[in-house]
Amino acid sequence: MREHYHNSSLNGIILTVLPRELPFFFISAYLIFLLLVKPYPFSYSRIIETFLLLKGIGYVWIIRVFILVAIFANPLLNLYKLCKSENRFLALLFFIYLGYERLFIEIKHLNLPSTIITQLIDNYLFYLIPYGCLFGLGIVLPKLRFKNILFISGIFLGIFLLLATFYYRSLGHFISIQDFKYPARIYFVSYGIFMSLFAFSGVDLICCKYNLSNNNHVLLRGIVFVSSSSLWIYLWHIFFVYYWQTLVVYLPKFASHFMIAFSVITLGAIAVTYLQKEIISRIITKTRCGQNHSNLLSMLLK
């Protein structure tokens, strides 16, 4: 499975996809709420915040993270080359992350007034460092031995369980990792790393055990499609989340169940992304206009 991991140009993908998805979302929302004879739910300020990748509609923050990581991808790669080994690079990332945690605690204790500087720190620096470290882990992940991946996974599982136990004993109830997501803190990050490495190792083992390295195998093709199309799937899921929440009141009561909503939104986003890519592929291969502008169409919509 590891041979399917490859570097991609995040800058080009993000900066071209996002501006085209959001106008479609807001225009379609206007038409749908007009048909439902309901007030338009998005104010001008909320729309502007969305395009600025701030709070807005509440889902675009991760795109800001992608852009920040993409901007600093080359310095991270150069840092990795300077370390000359995976272990040194991982150790450096670990200490950088510890520094971030300490800086976060110190700044929050200072309770500084809201200024441009504090906004930059809160919305950019405190997102760049933890997710940049995760990106660094992703750089070396395909090169690590299986036992090393299990070792790292076990360390972060231990960290997560220790923190979960500490918070439970301190507060008397279980604390959701969502409370440590904006920005990412060690409780959230440790769980995320453990689950990601667990999934990575699991897929790797399944591919080796059942000889799924053939690109034509339907399971492998599905995994590769979802992983390589994750940005578009995420963007389309915003569309489905909002309209499901709007339309679910007109559906039978069982439709409000979490698993029903999750299945509809997930499968809907994947299906629309698949249709989008298939249509663009056919336009590129079967039309002269598509062939003449294949690079542009691929960059914008595939």
N, C-alpha and C positions, 0 to 999 in steps of 0.2 A: 504493500500500500504506500510505502514511503516515497516511491518514485513519482507519485502523483503530486507531491508537494513541490511548488515552484514559486518563484518570486513574481509578483505582479505590480503593475504601476498603480498604486492607490491614488496618487494625485490625479491622474487623468480620469479614472473611473468616478471618483467621488465628485469632483468639480463639474463633471458633465452630466452625471445622472441626477444629482439632487435638485438643481434648479428646474428640471423638466418634470420631475415627479410632483413637486409641491404645487406649481400652478394648476396641474391637472387635478390634484386633490381639492384645492380650494374652489376651483370652478365647478367641479362635479358636486361638491358639497352645496354650493349655491343652488344648483339646479334641483338636487334631490330635496333640499329643505323647502324650495319653492313649490315643488309638487306635493309635499306633505303639508303645505300651508303652515309652516313653522318658521319662527324667526331664525335668521342666519346666526349661528352660534359663535362666529369668530369675529372679534373686533379688529380694527386696523392695527392696533398696537400688538395684538397677539399674532397677527399674520407677519408683521415686520420682525418680531422676536423669533418666529419660526425660521424665516429666511436668514436671520443672523445666527441661527443655530444656538439660541439661548433657550429659555423655557418654552415659549410658544405653545404648540399643541402637545408638548410633553414627550415626544419620542425622538427628536432629532439631535439630542445631546450626544448620542453615540457617533453621529456623523462628524461632530466637532472633534471627538476623540480620534476618529480615523484620519482626519485631516492633520491634526497635530502630530500624530505618529508618523504619517506619511512625510511630513515636512522634515522630521528628525530621523527618518529611516537611514539615510546615508551616514550621518554622524554615528549612529548606533552600529552600523555595519563596519565603519572604520575603527570604532572602538573594539569591536569583536576581533578584527584582524590584528590590532595592536596587542591584544591579550594573548594571541597565539595558541590558545587552548580553550576548550569548552568549559573546563572546570574553573579557570581563572575568570572567564567572562561571567559565569553564573555567580561566582563569589562576589565579583564587583557589583553585579545587579542587585544581589542580596543586600549589600551594604548601602547602595544607593537607596533602595527601598526603605531600609531602616532609618536612614537620614530623613526621608520624606515623612515617615510616621512621626518622628520626633519633631520635625518642623511643623507639621499639622497641629500637633498637640500644643506646642508653644504659641503659635499664632492664635489658636482658638482661645487659649487662656488669657491672651492679651485683650481679647474682646475689642478689637480695633473698629473704629467707625467705618461705615461704607464709603469707600473712595474708588477712584479709577484703579489705583494700585491694588487694593484689596479685592476688587472685582476681577482683575487680571489673575491674581493669585488663586482665587477661589474657582474661577471658571476655566482657567487654562493650565496654570502650573500644577495645581492639585489633581488635574486629570492627565496631564502629559506624563508625569513621573511614574505613577503606578502602571498605566497602560503601556508606557514606553518600556518598562521593565518586563511586562508580559510579552510585548513584541520581541524583546531580546531573547526571552525564553523560547519563543517560537522559532527564532533564527537557528538555534542550536538543537532544537528538539529532534528533527529527523536524523541528526548525526549521533545522537546518544544511544548507548546500548540499552537493551531492554531492561536489564537489571538496574541500571542507573535511573531510568524513567520510573521504575517501581519504587526505588529508594526516595526520589524526590517527591513522588506522589504520597508515599507513606509519611514523610516529614510534614507535608502540608495538611494531610488528614489529621495527624497528631495535633498540629497547631490549632486547627479548626475545632477539634473535640475539646481541647483544653480551654479555649476561649468560650465555647458554648457552655461548658460546665461552670466556668468562672462567672459568666453573666447570669446563668441560672441560679447559682448560689447567692450572688450579690443582689439580684433583683427579684428572685422568687418565681420567675417564669421564663420561658424560652424566648430568646431574642431573635427576631427574623434577620437574615443576612441583608434583607432589603434596607434595613436601617443603617447599613454601613456601605451603601452603594454609591451615594452622591456626596462627595467623591468616594472612590474605592478605598476601603480600609482593609486591614489584614484579615479581619473576620470574613469579609466578603471574598477577598482575593484568595485566601487559603482554600476555601470551599471550591471556588472556581477553578483553581489550578488542579486540585485533586480530581474533580469530575472531568476536566478536560483531558488530563493525562490518563485517567481511567478509560475514557472513551477512545482516546488515541491508541492505547495499548490493546483494547478490546477489538477494535477494527483491524489492527495489525495482525493480531492472533487469528482472527476469523479468516482474513485473507490468506494467511499462510496455511492454516489447517485445511481449508476447503479449496485451496489453489484458485483464488479469485483474482489473480494478477492479470488475467485476460481482460483487456479493455472492453470486450463485448459482453461481459457478464452483467446481467441486469442489476444486481445488487451493487456492484462496484460503480456502474454508470450512475445509479441513483445517488450514491454517496458523493461522487465527484461533482455531479450536477448541483446538488444542494449546497455543498461547501463552496464551489466556485461561483454560485449565484446568490450567496447569502445576503449581499448588500441589496440586490433587487428584491429578494424575498422579504427582507426587513422593511423596505420602503412600501411594498404592496400590503404588508400586514397592517401598516398604519391605516390604510384605506379601509380594510376589512374590519378592523377593530372599531373605528368610529361608526361605520354604517351598521355593523351588527348591534352595537349598543343603541343605535337609533331605531332600528327596525325590529329588535327583539320584542318590544312591547306589543307588536302586532302579531306575534307568533304564539303558538301554544306554550304553556308554562314550562314544559320540560326543556324547551329551547334555551332557557336561561341557565341551565346547568353548566358548570365550568367545563366539563369534558366535551359537551356538545359545542360550546362556543370555541374552545381551544381547537377542536378538530376542524370546524368550519373555517376558522381564520387561518390556521396553518395550511390546510390542504388548498384553500382558496388562493392564498398568496403563492404557494408553490405552483399551482396549476396555471395561474395568470402569468407568472414568470416564464414557465415552460412554453406557453403559447406565444408570448412575446418574442422569445428567442427563436422559436421555430419560424414564426412569420418573418422575422428579420433575416434569418438564414435563407429562406426561400426567395425573399426579395433580392438578396445579394447574389444568389446563384442563378436566378431565373429571369432577372430583368436587367436591361442594359444600364438603367439609372443606378440600380443597386451595385452592379459591378464597377461602375465609374466612381461610386462613393462608398465602396465597401469598407475602407478603413474608418471613415467617419461614422458610418452606421454601426459598425462593430464597437467603436469606442463609446458611442452615445447610448446604445440600446441593447448591447449583448453582455 
